[in-house]
């Protein structure tokens, strides 16, 4: 039960931490992303029959379940995933040589951009490896180059062209010690070719402030990477207002953002600057849920119903999040942001288990607030922290002023 046979090691214990910004961590995540087995559903009567050790281990398994809620697809995330996978496939299966159309994924913090993109890329990589028998179809005969169809990195907080190249080469495990920028770019191109990479994700791209010359050089470098046989996926918060699009124009017919080749300013490695290929990006938003039309309310409620299926409280969870005033309350507490909803539900379940109520209620959820420390991966200085609505605060009841009250006739004196 719950992998908790007396004396056995619980099966839900996490393994070593994963770092998707290196190929070993990415591959482990891709292979194991659906491997977690949630705690079994128990009634209060079944739970009461457990030994103290079994009950404790089951509670820990429930904690792991609520801390590992699966990323549910939303109408907004499905649109993003479809575009990302479409653009990668367009480039990967094309027999033509030329610039690949990239994708910019924009959205607020904690709205699931990273997980949506990573899941789409993992699905592409699964299929790509199956089609090619798990080997690199472009490998040079007699070599055993690492085959990594997908590369995922995060933009450095204070990026330079050198540090950005180093981040990408670190993903492949390439040695870059002491290299000049020109050598780094050449090594990066060789790595893309040698490892058969079809997609390169640069997350947190709006950490580039673009008021620094180094930031502009990084953006130039990224645009020139489109000359490589790889589809670029840029992910960030507030891309339209960040300056990333300031040198581009929007094609009214296709909706794509078009950038001319970068002029050679003597600083960025622009060996492709003489070409006439325009760099194109699709810009797509991953929005939060809305609650202003019947269709949006229905979509939000359907999302909550999906979450109910993953709760492991001892009371019946059906309707716990979707009936009465709970859907509207949860929307007000989270603004429709899925990351905040997950943290709110996770903390609420832990408290419901601890106090023995085994039920999520408005009163229980109103007793605490989600804080920025619950979202440690998001950089507040880069606008990645979302607005977190506060719980409702009960107004203090003020005593009525009785100064001018009539006390009535005094008692008769006998």
C-alpha positions in Angstrom: 0.0 0.0 0.0 1.5 3.3 -1.1 4.7 1.3 -1.7 4.9 1.1 2.0 5.4 -2.6 2.9 6.8 -2.7 6.4 10.6 -2.2 6.2 10.6 -1.4 2.4 11.9 1.8 0.9 8.9 3.9 -0.3 8.7 4.0 -4.0 7.6 7.7 -4.1 10.9 9.0 -2.8 12.4 11.4 -5.4 15.7 10.5 -7.0 18.7 12.8 -7.6 17.7 16.4 -8.5 17.2 17.0 -12.3 18.8 19.8 -14.2 17.2 20.1 -17.6 19.8 22.6 -18.7 22.3 19.7 -19.2 21.6 16.9 -21.6 21.8 14.2 -18.9 19.2 15.9 -16.8 17.0 16.6 -19.8 17.1 13.0 -20.9 16.3 11.7 -17.4 13.4 14.1 -17.2 12.1 13.2 -20.6 12.3 9.5 -19.9 10.7 9.7 -16.4 8.3 12.6 -16.7 5.2 10.3 -16.5 6.7 7.7 -14.1 5.4 9.1 -10.8 2.7 6.9 -9.3 0.3 8.9 -7.1 -0.9 7.6 -3.7 -3.9 5.2 -3.8 -7.3 6.5 -2.9 -8.3 5.5 0.6 -11.5 6.1 2.6 -11.3 7.3 6.2 -12.2 3.7 7.3 -9.4 2.1 5.3 -7.0 4.7 6.6 -8.0 4.0 10.2 -7.0 0.3 9.7 -3.4 1.2 8.8 -0.6 0.8 11.3 1.0 4.0 12.6 4.0 3.5 10.2 1.7 2.7 7.2 -0.4 5.8 8.0 2.6 8.1 8.2 4.1 6.7 4.9 0.7 7.0 3.2 0.5 10.7 4.4 4.0 11.3 2.9 2.9 9.6 -0.3 -0.1 12.0 -0.4 2.2 14.9 0.2 4.3 13.8 -2.7 1.2 13.5 -4.9 0.0 17.0 -4.1 3.5 18.3 -4.6 3.7 16.6 -8.0 0.4 17.6 -9.6 0.6 16.9 -13.3 0.6 19.8 -15.7 -2.9 19.8 -17.2 -3.4 21.0 -20.7 -5.5 24.1 -21.1 -7.0 25.6 -24.2 -4.3 28.2 -24.1 -1.4 25.8 -23.6 -2.7 23.4 -26.3 -2.4 26.3 -28.8 1.1 27.0 -27.7 2.2 23.4 -27.8 0.7 22.9 -31.3 2.6 25.9 -32.7 5.9 24.9 -31.1 5.6 21.3 -32.3 4.5 22.5 -35.8 7.5 24.8 -36.2 10.0 22.2 -35.0 8.6 19.6 -37.3 8.6 22.0 -40.2 12.3 22.5 -39.8 13.2 19.0 -38.8 11.5 17.3 -41.7 12.4 19.9 -44.3 14.9 18.8 -47.1 15.6 22.5 -47.9 18.5 24.5 -46.6 17.6 27.8 -45.1 16.5 29.8 -42.1 14.0 28.1 -39.8 11.0 30.1 -38.5 11.3 30.4 -34.7 8.7 30.8 -32.0 8.5 33.4 -29.2 6.3 32.2 -26.3 5.0 35.1 -24.2 3.0 35.1 -21.0 3.0 36.2 -17.4 4.9 34.4 -14.6 3.7 31.0 -13.3 1.4 30.5 -16.3 3.1 27.2 -17.4 5.1 28.5 -20.3 8.2 26.5 -19.5 6.4 23.2 -18.8 4.2 23.6 -21.9 7.2 24.1 -24.2 9.2 21.4 -22.6 6.4 18.9 -22.8 5.9 19.7 -26.5 9.6 19.3 -27.2 9.8 16.0 -25.2 6.9 14.7 -27.3 8.7 15.7 -30.5 11.9 14.0 -29.3 10.2 10.8 -28.3 8.7 10.5 -31.9 11.9 11.6 -33.6 14.0 9.0 -31.8 11.5 6.3 -32.5 11.6 7.1 -36.2 15.4 6.9 -36.3 15.8 3.9 -34.1 17.3 5.9 -31.2 20.4 6.9 -33.3 21.5 10.1 -34.9 20.7 9.8 -38.7 23.2 12.6 -39.4 26.1 11.1 -37.4 29.5 11.1 -39.2 30.6 7.5 -40.0 33.0 6.1 -37.5 32.0 8.5 -34.7 29.7 8.2 -31.7 28.4 11.7 -31.2 25.8 12.3 -28.5 22.4 12.5 -30.1 20.4 15.3 -28.6 17.5 16.4 -30.8 16.4 19.0 -28.3 18.5 21.5 -26.2 17.1 23.5 -23.3 18.9 26.4 -21.6 18.0 29.4 -19.5 19.2 32.9 -20.3 21.9 34.2 -17.9 20.7 37.0 -15.6 23.4 39.3 -17.0 23.9 37.8 -20.3 26.8 38.4 -22.8 27.4 36.7 -26.1 30.2 34.7 -24.4 28.1 33.6 -21.4 25.2 32.7 -23.7 27.3 30.5 -25.9 28.8 28.9 -22.8 25.4 28.1 -21.4 24.4 26.3 -24.7 27.7 24.4 -24.9 27.4 23.4 -21.2 24.1 21.6 -22.2 26.1 19.5 -24.7 29.0 19.0 -22.3 31.4 20.7 -24.7 34.7 22.0 -23.4 34.9 25.8 -23.9 37.5 26.8 -21.4 39.5 29.8 -22.6 37.7 30.2 -25.9 37.2 33.6 -27.6 33.8 34.5 -28.8 34.6 33.5 -32.4 35.8 30.1 -31.3 32.7 29.7 -29.1 30.3 30.4 -32.0 32.2 28.0 -34.3 32.1 25.3 -31.6 28.4 26.0 -31.0 27.6 25.5 -34.7 29.7 22.3 -34.8 27.8 21.0 -31.7 24.4 21.7 -33.3 25.5 19.7 -36.3 27.3 16.9 -34.5 24.5 16.2 -32.0 21.7 16.4 -34.6 19.8 19.1 -32.6 16.6 20.2 -34.2 15.3 22.6 -31.5 17.0 25.0 -29.2 15.0 26.6 -26.3 16.3 29.7 -24.6 14.1 30.3 -21.5 13.7 33.5 -19.6 14.8 35.5 -22.7 13.3 38.7 -21.3 16.2 38.8 -18.8 17.8 40.7 -21.6 17.1 44.3 -20.7 18.5 45.7 -24.0 19.7 48.9 -22.5 23.1 47.3 -22.2 25.2 46.9 -25.3 26.0 43.3 -24.2 22.3 42.5 -24.2 21.9 43.8 -27.8 24.9 41.7 -28.8 23.2 38.6 -27.3 20.0 39.3 -29.2 22.1 39.7 -32.4 23.7 36.4 -31.7 20.4 34.7 -31.1 19.0 36.0 -34.4 22.0 34.8 -36.3 21.6 31.3 -34.7 18.6 31.0 -37.0 21.2 30.4 -39.8 21.9 27.1 -38.1 19.8 24.1 -38.9 17.8 24.4 -35.7 14.5 25.9 -34.7 14.8 28.6 -32.0 12.2 28.7 -29.2 12.4 31.8 -27.1 10.3 31.9 -23.9 9.8 35.0 -21.7 7.5 37.3 -19.7 6.3 40.5 -21.5 8.1 40.0 -24.8 6.0 42.7 -26.7 7.2 45.4 -24.3 10.7 44.1 -23.6 12.4 45.5 -26.7 13.0 42.1 -28.3 10.8 43.1 -31.2 11.9 46.7 -31.6 14.0 46.0 -34.8 11.3 43.9 -36.4 8.2 44.4 -38.3 5.0 42.4 -38.2 3.8 40.8 -41.4 0.1 41.7 -41.6 -0.6 38.6 -43.8 1.1 35.9 -41.7 1.2 37.7 -38.3 5.0 36.8 -38.0 7.6 39.2 -36.8 10.3 39.7 -39.4 13.9 40.7 -38.7 16.5 41.8 -41.3 20.0 40.3 -41.1 22.1 41.9 -38.3 24.5 44.6 -39.7 28.1 43.8 -38.8 29.0 46.2 -36.1 32.4 44.6 -35.5 31.2 43.1 -32.1 28.7 40.3 -32.8 29.8 37.2 -34.7 27.8 37.8 -37.9 29.3 35.5 -40.5 25.8 35.2 -42.0 25.1 38.9 -42.1 25.7 39.2 -45.8 22.9 36.8 -46.7 19.5 38.1 -47.6 17.5 35.6 -45.5 15.1 37.4 -43.2 14.7 36.0 -39.7 11.1 35.1 -38.8 9.4 34.5 -35.5 5.9 33.5 -34.6 4.8 35.3 -31.4 2.2 33.5 -29.4 0.7 34.3 -25.9 0.0 31.8 -23.2 -2.7 33.6 -21.3 -4.2 32.9 -17.9 -7.8 31.7 -17.5 -10.6 34.2 -17.7 -13.8 34.4 -15.8 -15.9 36.9 -17.7 -17.9 34.8 -20.2 -19.8 31.5 -19.8 -17.3 29.7 -22.1 -14.3 30.9 -20.0 -16.1 30.0 -16.7 -16.8 26.6 -18.1 -13.1 26.1 -19.1 -12.0 27.2 -15.6 -14.4 24.8 -14.0 -13.3 22.0 -16.2 -9.7 22.6 -15.2 -10.7 22.5 -11.5 -12.5 19.2 -12.2 -9.3 17.8 -13.6 -7.5 18.8 -10.5 -10.0 17.1 -8.3 -9.1 13.8 -9.8 -5.6 14.1 -8.4 -6.4 15.0 -4.8 -5.8 12.3 -2.2 -7.9 13.5 0.7 -9.9 11.0 2.8 -13.2 12.6 2.0 -14.9 12.5 -1.4 -13.1 15.1 -3.6 -15.7 15.2 -6.4 -17.2 18.7 -6.5 -14.8 19.9 -3.8 -13.3 22.6 -6.2 -16.2 22.9 -8.7 -19.4 23.5 -6.7 -20.9 26.4 -4.8 -18.7 29.5 -4.6 -15.4 27.6 -4.8 -14.7 28.2 -8.6 -15.2 31.9 -8.3 -13.2 32.0 -5.0 -10.3 30.1 -6.5 -10.2 32.4 -9.5 -10.2 35.5 -7.3 -7.3 34.0 -5.3 -5.2 33.1 -8.3 -6.3 35.4 -11.2 -6.6 32.3 -13.3 -2.8 31.6 -13.1 -2.3 27.9 -13.1 1.0 28.1 -11.1 -0.7 30.0 -8.3 -3.6 27.6 -8.3 -1.3 24.7 -7.9 0.5 26.2 -4.9 -2.8 27.2 -3.3 -4.2 23.6 -3.6 -0.9 22.0 -2.6 -0.7 24.1 0.6 -4.4 23.7 1.3 -4.2 19.9 1.1 -1.2 19.8 3.5 -3.2 21.8 6.0 -6.3 19.7 5.6 -4.3 16.5 6.3 -2.6 18.1 9.3 -5.8 19.4 10.9 -7.7 16.2 10.2 -10.5 17.9 8.2 -9.4 16.2 5.0 -11.4 18.8 3.0 -10.6 22.0 1.1 -12.9 24.8 2.1 -12.9 28.6 1.6 -12.3 29.0 5.3 -9.3 26.8 5.2 -7.8 28.4 2.1 -8.5 31.9 3.5 -6.2 31.1 6.4 -3.0 31.5 4.4 -1.5 33.3 1.5 0.7 32.2 -1.4 3.9 34.3 -1.3 6.8 35.0 -3.8 9.0 32.5 -1.8 6.6 29.8 -3.0 7.9 30.5 -6.6 11.7 30.5 -6.1 12.5 29.8 -9.8 11.0 33.1 -10.9 13.2 36.2 -11.0 11.2 39.2 -9.7 13.6 41.7 -11.2 12.8 40.4 -14.7 9.0 40.6 -14.1 8.6 36.8 -13.8 6.8 37.0 -10.5 3.0 37.2 -11.1 0.7 39.4 -9.1 -0.5 37.3 -6.2 -4.0 38.2 -4.9 -4.3 38.3 -1.1 -6.9 36.2 0.7 -10.0 37.9 1.9 -9.6 39.6 5.3 -12.6 39.7 7.6 -13.4 43.2 8.6 -13.0 43.8 12.3 -16.4 44.4 14.0 -16.3 47.8 15.7 -18.2 48.2 19.0 -21.2 50.5 18.8 -20.8 53.9 20.4 -23.1 53.9 23.5 -22.2 57.3 24.9 -25.6 58.8 24.0 -27.7 55.7 24.8 -30.6 56.3 27.1 -30.1 54.1 30.2 -33.9 54.2 31.0 -35.4 55.2 34.4 -33.4 54.5 37.4 -34.6 51.8 39.8 -37.2 52.9 42.4 -35.9 53.4 45.9 -37.8 51.5 48.5 
